Amino acid sequence: EYEADKGGSTIGQGINDSWLWFKTRASMLVTPDLRQSTINVDVENDVVTLNGTVETPAQKVKAEQVAKDIKGVKKVNNKLTVAPNDSMMNRNSNRR
């Protein structure tokens, strides 16, 4: 069902995995500090794994908290990397 939207994400076969993926992605997209970050959400057996890049340590913490706040999520593995120069907004500003 979500193949077109999930991109490179992994969604497990658990009963709630697709729903948790959808709710987590939607929450990330409506959180002001996380809209421009490159966060990939994987869900397997109600465990959310966050991969990708954020600009600040605060965004890394916020992303984890957003995922933890989703009802039904058992655990969050936060594998996000903090890389200020790798954000979508800064990529073009380094060109001359």
C-alpha positions in Angstrom: 0.0 0.0 0.0 2.7 2.5 0.9 5.3 1.4 -1.7 5.2 4.6 -3.6 5.5 6.8 -0.5 8.0 4.9 1.6 11.0 5.4 -0.6 14.0 3.5 0.8 12.3 2.7 4.1 11.9 -0.8 5.4 8.5 -1.7 6.7 8.2 -5.1 8.5 5.4 -7.6 8.3 4.1 -6.9 11.9 0.4 -6.0 12.2 1.1 -2.4 13.1 4.3 -1.8 11.2 2.8 0.0 8.2 0.5 2.1 10.4 3.4 3.1 12.7 5.6 4.0 9.7 2.8 6.2 8.3 2.2 7.9 11.7 5.9 8.5 12.3 6.6 9.9 8.9 3.6 12.2 9.1 4.7 13.4 12.5 8.2 14.2 11.3 6.8 16.1 8.3 4.6 18.4 10.5 7.3 19.0 13.1 8.8 22.5 12.2 12.5 21.7 13.0 12.4 18.3 11.2 10.7 19.2 7.8 14.0 19.9 6.0 16.0 17.1 7.5 16.7 13.8 5.7 15.3 11.3 8.0 14.5 7.7 6.9 12.0 5.8 9.0 12.2 2.0 9.3 9.7 0.0 11.3 9.8 -3.7 12.2 7.8 -5.4 14.9 6.8 -2.0 16.4 10.4 -0.9 16.7 11.2 2.4 14.8 14.7 3.0 13.5 15.7 6.5 12.4 18.5 6.9 9.8 19.7 9.9 7.9 21.0 13.3 8.6 19.9 16.3 10.7 21.6 19.7 11.2 21.8 19.9 15.0 21.9 17.6 18.1 18.6 19.2 19.1 16.9 17.9 16.0 18.3 14.4 16.6 16.8 14.4 20.1 13.5 15.9 18.8 13.2 13.3 16.1 13.6 10.5 18.6 11.0 12.1 20.9 8.5 12.4 18.0 8.9 8.7 17.2 8.6 7.7 20.9 5.4 9.7 21.2 3.7 7.6 18.6 1.2 5.3 20.3 2.2 1.7 19.7 6.0 2.2 19.2 7.8 -0.1 21.5 11.3 1.2 21.0 13.2 3.8 18.9 16.7 3.2 17.6 18.2 6.6 16.8 20.9 6.2 14.2 20.7 9.8 13.0 23.9 11.6 12.1 24.4 15.3 12.9 26.0 17.0 9.9 25.3 20.7 9.6 26.7 21.0 6.1 24.7 18.0 4.7 21.2 19.6 5.2 19.0 20.2 2.2 19.0 23.9 2.8 22.8 24.3 3.0 23.8 22.1 0.0 23.4 24.9 -2.6 24.8 27.7 -0.4 28.3 26.2 -0.6 28.5 26.6 -4.4 30.2 29.6 -5.9 
